[in-house]
Amino acid sequence: MFVELKDAQLDKDLMKDKVRAYVKQIDELVTSRYHDKIGDLWERILACDDLAELLKPGANARKCRDFNKYQIFRLIGILREKGVYELCSDRKYSALLEPGHADSPYRRYLGMGLEERRLLIKLRQIVAEMQV
């Protein structure tokens, strides 16, 4: 049982590392207000168990085996609305996050928000705490 828990933690840590590397690709789109805080912001998002759980790949995931890219795009869309990222075209985000895929299927998730209100509230709280 201890080995299973340890493996689960390693999987979770690996997923978080891959998420960090993925969102780092759009650092050039971070607004000046958050430029020095973006790393800490994503650390807080990943430290929130509910939001980290949201990013886990589904059991039947074929495309998103490392983490759920659809949910990442949802989070980025909300962060963009909150002024963390620049208000530029969805295509630009998609081109930076998914280079080589002219029309990424994830792009349309940028404006969708989160389905669970409690998760949206948690994300908004994290952003609000970073503004202080």
Residue frames as qw, qx, qy, qz and C-alpha x, y, z in Angstrom:
[[0.000, 0.885, 0.465, 0.000, 0.00, 0.00, 0.00],
 [0.322, -0.769, 0.109, 0.542, 2.84, 2.40, 0.82],
 [0.396, -0.098, 0.605, 0.684, 4.34, 1.77, -2.62],
 [0.189, 0.646, 0.661, 0.331, 0.99, 2.60, -4.28],
 [0.155, -0.933, -0.236, 0.224, 0.78, 5.90, -2.38],
 [0.404, -0.565, 0.351, 0.628, 4.36, 6.73, -3.28],
 [0.358, 0.195, 0.693, 0.595, 3.71, 5.93, -6.96],
 [0.076, 0.825, 0.548, 0.119, 0.56, 8.07, -6.93],
 [0.246, -0.876, -0.003, 0.414, 2.55, 11.00, -5.49],
 [0.417, -0.291, 0.542, 0.669, 5.26, 10.55, -8.12],
 [0.274, 0.497, 0.698, 0.436, 2.60, 10.55, -10.85],
 [0.069, -0.923, -0.368, 0.093, 1.06, 13.70, -9.38],
 [0.354, -0.722, 0.218, 0.554, 4.44, 15.44, -9.15],
 [0.409, 0.000, 0.655, 0.636, 5.29, 14.45, -12.72],
 [0.176, 0.727, 0.613, 0.254, 1.96, 15.79, -13.94],
 [0.181, -0.929, -0.147, 0.289, 2.59, 19.10, -12.16],
 [0.420, -0.461, 0.432, 0.651, 6.05, 19.36, -13.72],
 [0.332, 0.288, 0.701, 0.562, 4.56, 18.84, -17.17],
 [0.025, 0.880, 0.474, 0.036, 1.86, 21.44, -16.53],
 [0.316, -0.796, 0.085, 0.510, 4.51, 23.95, -15.42],
 [0.384, -0.201, 0.589, 0.682, 6.51, 23.37, -18.60],
 [0.243, 0.553, 0.713, 0.355, 3.38, 23.60, -20.75],
 [0.041, -0.936, -0.346, 0.052, 2.12, 26.92, -19.39],
 [0.443, -0.587, 0.217, 0.642, 5.66, 28.35, -19.42],
 [0.440, 0.253, 0.595, 0.623, 5.29, 28.41, -23.21],
 [0.049, 0.797, 0.435, 0.416, 2.93, 31.39, -22.90],
 [0.481, -0.544, -0.253, 0.639, 5.02, 33.43, -20.46],
 [0.234, 0.053, 0.261, 0.935, 5.41, 36.09, -23.16],
 [0.235, -0.541, -0.532, -0.607, 1.64, 36.69, -22.91],
 [0.445, -0.560, -0.557, 0.422, 1.70, 37.40, -19.16],
 [0.020, 0.928, 0.161, 0.336, 0.69, 40.99, -18.39],
 [0.323, 0.533, -0.436, 0.650, 3.27, 43.26, -16.76],
 [0.546, -0.554, 0.211, -0.592, 1.24, 43.24, -13.55],
 [0.938, -0.238, 0.193, -0.163, 1.76, 39.48, -13.16],
 [0.636, 0.618, -0.453, 0.097, 5.13, 39.09, -14.86],
 [0.101, 0.504, -0.743, 0.428, 7.00, 38.50, -11.60],
 [0.548, -0.163, 0.578, -0.582, 4.17, 36.49, -10.03],
 [0.767, 0.216, -0.349, -0.494, 3.17, 34.02, -12.74],
 [0.477, 0.219, -0.838, 0.149, 5.30, 31.16, -11.41],
 [0.104, -0.024, 0.729, -0.676, 3.89, 31.60, -7.91],
 [0.627, 0.134, 0.051, -0.765, 0.37, 31.82, -9.30],
 [0.761, 0.182, -0.551, -0.289, 0.68, 28.47, -11.07],
 [0.280, 0.167, -0.853, 0.407, 2.30, 26.95, -7.97],
 [0.353, 0.031, 0.529, -0.772, -0.76, 27.98, -5.94],
 [0.747, 0.188, -0.213, -0.601, -3.08, 26.57, -8.57],
 [0.673, 0.216, -0.707, -0.030, -1.20, 23.27, -8.58],
 [0.092, 0.155, -0.784, 0.594, -1.07, 23.22, -4.77],
 [0.599, 0.014, 0.244, -0.763, -4.87, 23.41, -4.61],
 [0.348, -0.042, 0.937, 0.007, -5.91, 19.75, -4.51],
 [0.546, 0.567, 0.533, -0.310, -9.25, 20.38, -6.23],
 [0.417, 0.809, -0.213, -0.355, -7.67, 22.27, -9.13],
 [0.066, -0.504, 0.840, 0.189, -4.82, 19.77, -9.42],
 [0.497, 0.170, 0.840, -0.132, -7.40, 16.96, -9.53],
 [0.544, 0.716, 0.196, -0.391, -9.15, 18.80, -12.37],
 [0.271, 0.764, -0.502, -0.301, -5.92, 18.66, -14.38],
 [0.483, -0.232, 0.843, 0.056, -5.44, 14.91, -14.07],
 [0.335, 0.177, -0.686, -0.622, -5.96, 13.05, -17.34],
 [0.808, -0.045, 0.137, -0.572, -9.13, 11.03, -17.59],
 [0.698, -0.186, 0.691, -0.012, -9.08, 7.25, -17.51],
 [0.732, 0.454, 0.487, 0.143, -9.88, 7.05, -21.22],
 [0.079, 0.894, -0.189, -0.398, -7.57, 9.89, -22.28],
 [0.850, 0.299, 0.265, 0.343, -5.94, 9.28, -25.61],
 [0.393, 0.770, -0.002, 0.503, -4.71, 12.78, -26.42],
 [0.185, -0.783, 0.310, -0.507, -4.05, 14.15, -22.94],
 [0.859, -0.122, -0.479, 0.134, -2.07, 11.42, -21.25],
 [0.456, 0.132, -0.452, 0.755, 0.16, 13.63, -19.10],
 [0.051, 0.356, 0.481, -0.799, -2.50, 16.12, -17.99],
 [0.311, 0.677, 0.667, -0.002, -5.85, 17.42, -19.16],
 [0.283, 0.020, 0.250, 0.926, -5.08, 20.09, -21.76],
 [0.148, -0.637, -0.567, -0.501, -8.74, 20.94, -22.16],
 [0.484, -0.780, -0.360, 0.165, -8.87, 22.03, -18.51],
 [0.506, -0.299, 0.060, 0.807, -5.59, 23.92, -18.82],
 [0.119, 0.334, 0.423, 0.834, -7.09, 25.95, -21.66],
 [0.345, -0.755, -0.510, -0.227, -10.15, 26.61, -19.50],
 [0.559, -0.637, -0.203, 0.490, -7.97, 27.88, -16.66],
 [0.401, -0.065, 0.236, 0.883, -5.91, 30.05, -19.01],
 [0.030, -0.579, -0.524, -0.624, -9.11, 31.54, -20.42],
 [0.449, -0.810, -0.376, 0.025, -10.23, 32.55, -16.94],
 [0.575, -0.469, 0.004, 0.671, -6.79, 33.92, -16.08],
 [0.287, 0.258, 0.387, 0.837, -6.89, 35.93, -19.30],
 [0.218, -0.748, -0.470, -0.416, -10.23, 37.43, -18.26],
 [0.579, -0.751, -0.216, 0.233, -8.75, 38.29, -14.86],
 [0.148, 0.966, -0.207, 0.054, -5.88, 40.21, -16.47],
 [0.718, -0.472, 0.454, 0.237, -3.14, 37.67, -15.81],
 [0.543, 0.069, 0.613, 0.570, -2.62, 37.03, -19.51],
 [0.080, 0.280, -0.251, -0.923, -2.97, 39.47, -22.39],
 [0.613, 0.503, 0.469, -0.390, -6.23, 39.75, -24.27],
 [0.169, 0.471, -0.631, -0.593, -5.05, 38.47, -27.62],
 [0.743, 0.163, -0.366, -0.537, -6.49, 35.97, -30.03],
 [0.892, -0.211, 0.353, -0.188, -7.21, 32.37, -29.13],
 [0.860, 0.480, -0.116, 0.131, -5.09, 31.39, -32.13],
 [0.205, 0.750, -0.505, 0.376, -2.02, 32.99, -30.59],
 [0.593, -0.463, 0.555, -0.354, -2.45, 31.00, -27.39],
 [0.956, 0.143, 0.229, -0.116, -3.02, 27.84, -29.35],
 [0.676, 0.656, -0.275, 0.191, 0.02, 28.45, -31.57],
 [0.016, -0.694, 0.606, -0.390, 2.28, 28.89, -28.53],
 [0.652, -0.307, 0.585, -0.373, 0.88, 25.98, -26.56],
 [0.830, 0.188, 0.525, -0.002, 0.42, 23.56, -29.46],
 [0.114, 0.678, -0.475, -0.550, 3.09, 24.44, -32.03],
 [0.006, -0.179, 0.905, 0.385, 2.70, 22.57, -35.27],
 [0.108, 0.485, 0.867, -0.028, -1.05, 22.14, -34.81],
 [0.025, 0.237, 0.272, 0.932, -2.60, 24.90, -36.86],
 [0.536, -0.382, -0.165, -0.735, -6.07, 24.34, -35.47],
 [0.131, 0.122, -0.889, 0.420, -5.74, 22.72, -32.07],
 [0.442, -0.495, -0.683, -0.305, -8.93, 21.14, -30.67],
 [0.440, -0.423, -0.543, 0.577, -8.11, 22.67, -27.28],
 [0.145, 0.136, 0.068, 0.978, -8.38, 26.27, -28.50],
 [0.362, -0.499, -0.452, -0.645, -12.15, 26.43, -28.26],
 [0.623, -0.515, -0.556, 0.195, -11.94, 25.75, -24.52],
 [0.346, 0.132, -0.226, 0.901, -10.28, 29.13, -23.79],
 [0.259, -0.269, 0.006, -0.927, -13.60, 30.90, -23.29],
 [0.598, -0.309, -0.681, -0.289, -15.56, 28.11, -21.65],
 [0.413, -0.581, 0.364, -0.600, -14.78, 28.73, -18.00],
 [0.049, 0.158, -0.956, 0.240, -15.14, 25.96, -15.43],
 [0.492, -0.341, -0.676, -0.429, -18.18, 23.74, -15.06],
 [0.565, -0.525, -0.580, 0.260, -18.02, 23.65, -11.26],
 [0.083, -0.908, -0.059, -0.407, -18.63, 26.99, -9.61],
 [0.702, -0.695, 0.095, 0.123, -16.65, 26.04, -6.50],
 [0.774, -0.008, 0.229, 0.591, -13.54, 25.52, -8.64],
 [0.280, 0.712, 0.205, 0.610, -14.06, 28.87, -10.35],
 [0.405, -0.892, -0.024, -0.200, -14.34, 30.53, -6.94],
 [0.807, -0.439, 0.162, 0.361, -11.12, 28.85, -5.77],
 [0.634, 0.302, 0.241, 0.670, -9.28, 30.03, -8.87],
 [0.022, 0.842, 0.162, 0.514, -10.59, 33.56, -8.45],
 [0.619, -0.785, 0.019, 0.029, -9.48, 33.53, -4.79],
 [0.799, -0.154, 0.191, 0.549, -5.97, 32.50, -5.79],
 [0.400, 0.550, 0.230, 0.696, -5.79, 35.33, -8.33],
 [0.268, -0.890, -0.140, -0.341, -7.18, 37.82, -5.79],
 [0.750, -0.606, 0.058, 0.259, -4.55, 36.78, -3.23],
 [0.702, 0.094, 0.221, 0.670, -1.82, 37.42, -5.80],
 [0.180, 0.776, 0.242, 0.555, -3.07, 40.98, -6.36],
 [0.505, -0.849, -0.132, 0.074, -2.37, 42.08, -2.79]]
